Amino acid sequence: MQSENKFKSKIVVVGSCSIDFTTYSARLPTPGETLIGKKFTTSFGGKGANQSVAAAKTGGNVYIICRVGDDQWAEKYKEHLKHVGVDVTNAYVTKNTTTGIAQITVADNGENQIVIVPGANEHLSKSDVDYAKELIKKADVLIGQLETPYETTLEAFKLNDGIKLLNAAPARAHIETILPYCTILCVNEPEASQIVNFDVNVSNIKSALEILLQSGCKMAIITLGAKGAAYSSKNTGECIHVSSNKVAAVDTTGAGDAFVGALASLLVNFKNQPFHQLIGAACEYATLTVTLEGTQTSYPEKYIPFTKQYDYVTL
């Protein structure tokens, strides 16, 4: 498939691959409490891989740079990614370590709790970036997150000449050095709160976006779950809130990654669309995923964007 795509715009993801061990229960347990669950599943996850799959399923020409362990999951994961159309030439096996895992609990109302054990993801290195530097440099969109070593993502962002999209998740402190290299910074409300040092919500989101832009990125997006997303850019200074459809959430795991991956694909495939409509389509795609159980398995393959005008307001 990738040979057919060699002339298409390239989306390169530097990020994590993990196996999701998911339990479903009526509600989330309180500290020290044991609950009887309803179901257990094993599936493919990790923010980098999730975003790769979402980008591929929405029509992107996607390459991933990642690390897996030398366990039973490594080849299974690489074959899975190849099957959905992601190039795994730079998916490296790490000796004497396990593939990353995520232990997830999902409640009936769609809320979740996640514990991550990084495993091989911690070994993604500057050397891996250097080995793939030509691919990274020429990528039309480069996506990074914070589930792999920060220095590795920073090195990749320094190399790239295209759109650099940072999903600053999971939330962590001291990421100031990478932000000036970001074309687009994408965070949810808790992640934005950690960067701006106050609790971010719709009522103060304009102030939060202004602070994020002052950190060095050219554009900032704050995703708002069921309320859609808001964004602002240095070019216009406008803050725009794009609404999202209301749905009955079944499982919100991976919805943020679906948004990021879809947005990357939309950016290269629909360059003539206004940015608020690209955000609206990415929100729509992410919303579709929360109506189904699972992470990558909930990402639709035959999504058609822009079948309507997405609602937005200037704040």
Helices and strands as residue ranges (DSSP letters): E 10-14, E 18-24, E 39-45, H 47-57, E 61-69, H 73-84, E 86-94, E 100-106, E 112-117, G 119-123, H 126-131, H 133-138, E 141-144, H 150-159, E 163-167, G 179-181, E 184-188, H 189-196, G 202-204, H 205-214, E 219-223, G 225-227, E 229-233, E 239-242, H 255-269, H 275-289, G 296-298, E 312-314
